[in-house]
Amino acid sequence: MAEAVEHAEDAPERIVAVEPRAPFLVSFYRTMTRLAIERSFTRVGIVGLGFGVVFLAISVRLIVMAATPGNGSDDHRVAAAATTAIRPDIIDRNGEILATDIRTVSVFAEPRKIYDKDEATELLTAVLPELNASELRAKLSTKKGFVWVKREITPKQQLEVHRLGIPGVGFLPDHKRVYPNGVAAAHIIGATNLDNVGIAGMEKYIDNQGNGALNSLGFVAKQADLAPVQLSLDLRAQFAVRDELVKGIEHFKAKAGASMILDVNTGEVIALASYPDFDPNEPKDALSADRINRMNVGVYEMGSTFKAMTLAMALDSGKYNVNSTFDTRGGVLNWGRQRIHDYHATGRVLTMPEVFTHSSNIGSAKMALGVGIPGHKAFLRKMGLLDRMRTELPESASPILPPRWSEINTITIAFGHGIAVAPIQATAAVGAIINGGDFMVPTFLKTDEATARAKSTHVISAQNSEAMRFIMRLNAVEGSAKKASVPLYYVGGKTGTAEKVIGGRYNKNRLFTTFMAAAPMDKPKYLFVTLMDEPQGLPETGGYATAAYNSGSVTGKIIERVAPILGLPPQFDPPAKPFPLMVKLGAYHANMVDGR
C-alpha cells in the first residue's frame, strides 16, 4: 500500500520530465497565448530596420554623387547660380534710368536624357533659327549633365520650345541687362556679359565694389534689395553733347572724336561722349579697336592747351608774374640742332597774357626753361599729368613720357609736344587751374562741392587761379578762343593743335585738335572739352584744319545748346569787377575782358 502511494506521488515528476523534449511545441504554445500588443513590437522593429537600410543606401548614394567629378551635377548647379546674378539700377544725376534688369528665361539641355540627338537638334533649330545646328549637335552629344542651348529667349520662343516636348530640355529663370538709352553714355556705363557680370565701365566698377560677392553668397534675392547707383551724368546734356560731336565729326570728315563736360567745383563728369561708340545692348561691338573711350584710354599730345599748364607753372614758381615779358623777336628759338617756331609770329616782345593769346611756342619755352627741369616735372606731377589717372572707370591709360628728360623735352612739353596724356588728365589739370587752385580727380558718381573740396589737393594759389581765368577770358576776346565765345555766357578757353606722329615722324597733314572752354570765367562752373582726330580743312575754313575751326566750333555749339539745360544763366550785363586783382596789378588789357 505504501509502495503504491509512493509511485502515485512520483507520477507528476515523470510528466514534467517529458517537457524539455518538445521545445518547439512549447514555444508555439507560448506565442499563441501572448497578447496582440506584445506581438506588434517585433513587427515594428523589423519595419524600422528596413527603413534604416533604405535611408542609409540613399545617403551613401548622395555622398558618392557629390564627391564624384564629371557627373554633371556641378555643371547644373553652377549654371543655375549664374542665372541668378542681380544688378542694381544705374541712374543719372536726375534719377533717369541708364541701365536696369529685366526677368527672362534661358533654355538648357541634359544631353544624357536626350536619346535622339539629331531629332532634338532639328526641332530646336527650327524654332530657334539663330542657333548653329552643328554646334548644337556637338553640345547634345557630350556626356555632360547640363549644357546651355540659348540664353535669354523671348516669351514667344519659350512657348515654341515648350511645345516641342523634348525630354531633357528645360528652362531656367534668368536676368537680362538692358540699356534703354542705347548708345548714350556707352563708354561710361559699360556693359555686362551673358551671366550679367560687368565687363567694362561702371558696370565693372559695381562688381568690383562687391556686387558679385553679394550675389554669390545669396544675399541678393531681388533687385529691390540693391540701392541704385547714381552717376554724375546728366542724360539731357549727354544726348546733346553726343549729337553735336557726331555732327561735327561728320562735317569736318574726322576719323574720330570725343567731348566731355566737367564740373570744375566738384570734379563730376556731367557728360562724356567718344565716337565711334557702341550700343551696350550689343556689347560685342565694343571690341572694335576704333571704339575706345578716347577721353580715358587714348593718350595724345595735347598741343597748345598745355600752355595753360606752362603759364600756371610760371606763375606758381614765383619767378614770373602776369606782367612779365618774353622776347619772341625773330620768330625762331634755336636750341642745339632744334629750331622752335611760332605758328603766328609777332616778331616782338610779348607779355604773359599775349604769349597765351598769340599761342607763342617761343614764349612758352622760355617760361619753362626759366623754371627748370626739376620744377617743370614737379609741377606737372602735382597736376596729375605724369602718372596714370585712376577714376571709377576700370579703363585708363598711362601717359607717355620722355625716357630721358632733357632741356629740349622741357621746351617742347611747354607747348604740348613730347608728352602724351589721356585727355581727361589734361581736363582735370585745367579744372584745378581755374577753380581756385584745387585739384580734383574726376568722378563719375554724383557728389557735392563740400565733399569734393575736402578730398582735393591745393595746387596753385587763388591769386594765380584768377590770373589764369583772366588770361583764358582774354583769349576768347582777342585770341584763338573766339569761335567758342558764346554771347552772354562769359566764356574763356584755349585751342590746341598737334601734328600726329606717323612712322616716328611728325606729319603736318594729319592733325589732332583740342579745344577747352570754361564758363562763366568770373566764377567758373563747367569746363567743356572737345577733341578731333584728323579733321579736314574745308572751303569755309579756308582749307585750315587747326583746332579753332573744328574742335572750337563744335565746343561753341555744345555750350550754346547745353548751358540752358545745366542751368547756366545768361549774363545780359557784364559781371562787375570779374578780375579785381588783375586790374589792381595793371595786367595787359585787364579792362577788356568785360567785352561780350
KATA-V524436 format. One record per residue. N is the residue number from 1. PSI is psi in radians with two decimals (none if undefined). Layout:
BEGIN
{{N PSI} {N PSI}}
END
This chain:
BEGIN
{{1 -0.84} {2 -0.69} {3 -0.68} {4 -0.73} {5 -0.71} {6 -0.74} {7 -0.57} {8 -0.62} {9 -0.47} {10 -0.26} {11 -0.85} {12 -0.59} {13 -0.62} {14 -0.62} {15 -0.79} {16 -0.59} {17 -0.35} {18 -0.42} {19 -0.76} {20 -0.32} {21 -0.13} {22 1.14} {23 -0.64} {24 -0.75} {25 -0.64} {26 -0.77} {27 -0.74} {28 -0.70} {29 -0.81} {30 -0.71} {31 -0.73} {32 -0.42} {33 0.01} {34 2.79} {35 2.72} {36 -0.67} {37 -0.53} {38 -0.66} {39 -0.47} {40 -0.49} {41 -0.62} {42 -0.80} {43 -0.73} {44 -0.73} {45 -0.74} {46 -0.79} {47 -0.77} {48 -0.70} {49 -0.68} {50 -0.80} {51 -0.68} {52 -0.74} {53 -0.74} {54 -0.85} {55 -0.62} {56 -0.73} {57 -0.72} {58 -0.75} {59 -0.78} {60 -0.70} {61 -0.74} {62 -0.72} {63 -0.74} {64 -0.74} {65 -0.70} {66 -0.56} {67 -0.25} {68 2.05} {69 2.71} {70 0.19} {71 -0.01} {72 -0.32} {73 -0.66} {74 -0.73} {75 -0.77} {76 -0.76} {77 -0.78} {78 -0.76} {79 -0.74} {80 -0.68} {81 -0.62} {82 -0.54} {83 -0.19} {84 0.06} {85 2.16} {86 2.39} {87 2.62} {88 2.72} {89 2.61} {90 2.23} {91 2.76} {92 -3.09} {93 -0.31} {94 0.12} {95 0.09} {96 2.40} {97 2.20} {98 -0.52} {99 2.46} {100 2.91} {101 2.54} {102 2.60} {103 2.41} {104 -3.02} {105 2.78} {106 2.63} {107 2.32} {108 2.92} {109 2.63} {110 1.64} {111 -0.61} {112 -0.28} {113 -0.05} {114 2.03} {115 -0.67} {116 1.63} {117 -0.69} {118 -0.77} {119 -0.76} {120 -0.74} {121 -0.78} {122 -0.74} {123 -0.77} {124 -0.73} {125 -0.36} {126 -0.66} {127 -0.29} {128 1.27} {129 -0.29} {130 -0.20} {131 2.54} {132 2.06} {133 -0.78} {134 -0.68} {135 -0.71} {136 -0.74} {137 -0.69} {138 -0.69} {139 -0.80} {140 -0.26} {141 -0.05} {142 2.99} {143 0.22} {144 2.72} {145 -0.20} {146 2.33} {147 2.61} {148 2.41} {149 -0.93} {150 2.35} {151 2.57} {152 1.20} {153 2.89} {154 2.84} {155 -0.63} {156 -0.75} {157 -0.66} {158 -0.77} {159 -0.73} {160 -0.70} {161 -0.69} {162 -0.72} {163 -0.39} {164 -0.55} {165 0.66} {166 2.09} {167 2.39} {168 0.04} {169 2.24} {170 -2.97} {171 2.60} {172 2.45} {173 2.53} {174 3.00} {175 2.41} {176 2.31} {177 2.26} {178 2.61} {179 1.66} {180 -0.31} {181 0.20} {182 -2.16} {183 -0.25} {184 2.16} {185 0.48} {186 -0.74} {187 -0.38} {188 -0.86} {189 -0.74} {190 -2.54} {191 2.94} {192 2.85} {193 -2.98} {194 -0.41} {195 0.20} {196 0.56} {197 2.31} {198 2.30} {199 -0.13} {200 2.83} {201 -2.67} {202 -0.40} {203 -0.75} {204 -0.65} {205 -0.73} {206 -0.77} {207 -0.64} {208 -0.37} {209 0.03} {210 0.05} {211 -0.69} {212 -0.71} {213 -0.71} {214 -0.73} {215 -0.79} {216 -0.49} {217 -0.04} {218 0.34} {219 -0.15} {220 1.98} {221 -0.52} {222 2.85} {223 -0.51} {224 -0.28} {225 -0.25} {226 2.31} {227 2.48} {228 2.61} {229 2.03} {230 2.10} {231 2.93} {232 -0.22} {233 2.52} {234 1.95} {235 -0.61} {236 -0.82} {237 -0.63} {238 -0.79} {239 -0.78} {240 -0.77} {241 -0.83} {242 -0.72} {243 -0.83} {244 -0.62} {245 -0.83} {246 -0.75} {247 -0.69} {248 -0.74} {249 -0.76} {250 -0.70} {251 -0.75} {252 0.16} {253 0.71} {254 2.74} {255 -0.66} {256 3.08} {257 3.03} {258 2.76} {259 2.60} {260 2.80} {261 2.24} {262 2.28} {263 1.93} {264 -0.23} {265 -0.25} {266 -0.28} {267 0.09} {268 2.37} {269 1.96} {270 -0.56} {271 2.57} {272 2.14} {273 2.40} {274 2.27} {275 2.37} {276 2.57} {277 -2.78} {278 2.87} {279 2.04} {280 -0.26} {281 -0.32} {282 1.24} {283 -0.27} {284 -0.46} {285 -0.38} {286 -0.27} {287 -0.21} {288 2.42} {289 -0.44} {290 0.13} {291 0.45} {292 2.83} {293 1.77} {294 -0.31} {295 -0.61} {296 -0.69} {297 -0.57} {298 2.53} {299 2.29} {300 2.71} {301 2.16} {302 0.04} {303 -2.57} {304 -0.14} {305 -0.39} {306 -0.28} {307 -0.41} {308 -0.71} {309 -0.68} {310 -0.78} {311 -0.73} {312 -0.67} {313 -0.76} {314 -0.75} {315 -0.73} {316 -0.48} {317 -0.39} {318 -0.09} {319 -0.29} {320 2.77} {321 -3.13} {322 -0.30} {323 0.09} {324 2.63} {325 2.76} {326 2.26} {327 1.99} {328 0.28} {329 2.44} {330 -0.44} {331 0.12} {332 2.42} {333 1.98} {334 2.22} {335 1.71} {336 -2.21} {337 -0.02} {338 2.46} {339 2.06} {340 2.20} {341 2.72} {342 2.31} {343 -0.73} {344 1.38} {345 2.38} {346 -0.38} {347 0.54} {348 3.11} {349 2.32} {350 2.48} {351 2.92} {352 -0.84} {353 -0.61} {354 -0.58} {355 -0.66} {356 -0.85} {357 -0.51} {358 0.00} {359 0.94} {360 2.07} {361 -0.67} {362 -0.80} {363 -0.73} {364 -0.73} {365 -0.71} {366 -0.62} {367 -0.85} {368 -0.71} {369 -0.62} {370 -0.61} {371 -0.65} {372 2.79} {373 -0.88} {374 -0.76} {375 -0.65} {376 -0.87} {377 -0.71} {378 -0.70} {379 -0.80} {380 -0.58} {381 -0.78} {382 -0.28} {383 0.12} {384 0.41} {385 -0.09} {386 0.03} {387 2.78} {388 2.29} {389 2.20} {390 2.07} {391 -2.95} {392 -0.48} {393 2.23} {394 -0.47} {395 2.18} {396 2.97} {397 2.60} {398 2.53} {399 2.75} {400 2.04} {401 2.80} {402 2.38} {403 -0.54} {404 1.98} {405 1.86} {406 -3.07} {407 -0.63} {408 -0.54} {409 -0.76} {410 -0.67} {411 -0.88} {412 -0.62} {413 -0.48} {414 -0.52} {415 0.41} {416 0.36} {417 2.63} {418 0.00} {419 2.38} {420 2.25} {421 2.86} {422 2.36} {423 -0.55} {424 -0.47} {425 -0.83} {426 -0.63} {427 -0.79} {428 -0.67} {429 -0.79} {430 -0.62} {431 -0.72} {432 -0.62} {433 -0.59} {434 -0.17} {435 0.19} {436 -0.08} {437 0.24} {438 2.06} {439 2.22} {440 2.25} {441 2.21} {442 2.54} {443 2.60} {444 0.17} {445 2.51} {446 2.36} {447 -3.05} {448 2.87} {449 -0.70} {450 -0.78} {451 -0.74} {452 -0.76} {453 -0.63} {454 -0.53} {455 -0.16} {456 2.94} {457 2.22} {458 2.11} {459 -0.51} {460 2.84} {461 2.76} {462 -0.61} {463 -0.81} {464 -0.54} {465 -0.72} {466 -0.70} {467 -0.74} {468 -0.65} {469 -0.74} {470 -0.81} {471 -0.70} {472 -0.62} {473 -0.72} {474 -0.61} {475 -0.50} {476 -0.35} {477 -0.75} {478 0.13} {479 -2.65} {480 -0.12} {481 0.22} {482 -0.62} {483 -0.29} {484 0.16} {485 1.39} {486 2.24} {487 2.52} {488 -0.04} {489 0.08} {490 1.06} {491 2.59} {492 2.75} {493 -2.95} {494 2.44} {495 2.83} {496 2.13} {497 2.15} {498 2.40} {499 2.36} {500 2.59} {501 2.03} {502 2.07} {503 0.56} {504 0.06} {505 2.59} {506 2.35} {507 1.95} {508 -0.23} {509 -0.04} {510 1.84} {511 2.69} {512 2.06} {513 2.56} {514 2.53} {515 2.29} {516 2.28} {517 2.48} {518 2.70} {519 2.58} {520 2.55} {521 -0.31} {522 -0.62} {523 1.41} {524 2.43} {525 -0.86} {526 2.51} {527 2.19} {528 2.28} {529 2.32} {530 2.43} {531 2.63} {532 2.43} {533 1.95} {534 0.95} {535 2.72} {536 2.58} {537 2.50} {538 2.82} {539 -0.65} {540 -0.33} {541 0.17} {542 0.37} {543 -0.06} {544 2.53} {545 0.38} {546 2.94} {547 -0.70} {548 -0.58} {549 -0.47} {550 -1.21} {551 -0.66} {552 -0.75} {553 -0.77} {554 -0.71} {555 -0.72} {556 -0.72} {557 -0.63} {558 -0.79} {559 -0.80} {560 -0.64} {561 -0.61} {562 -0.50} {563 -0.82} {564 -0.61} {565 -0.72} {566 0.00} {567 0.37} {568 2.01} {569 2.39} {570 2.51} {571 1.70} {572 -0.41} {573 2.50} {574 2.52} {575 2.51} {576 2.12} {577 1.11} {578 -0.51} {579 1.23} {580 -0.64} {581 -0.63} {582 -0.66} {583 -0.75} {584 -0.65} {585 -0.12} {586 0.64} {587 2.67} {588 2.11} {589 0.60} {590 -0.43} {591 -0.06} {592 -0.33} {593 -0.11} {594 -0.09} {595 2.50} {596 none}}
END
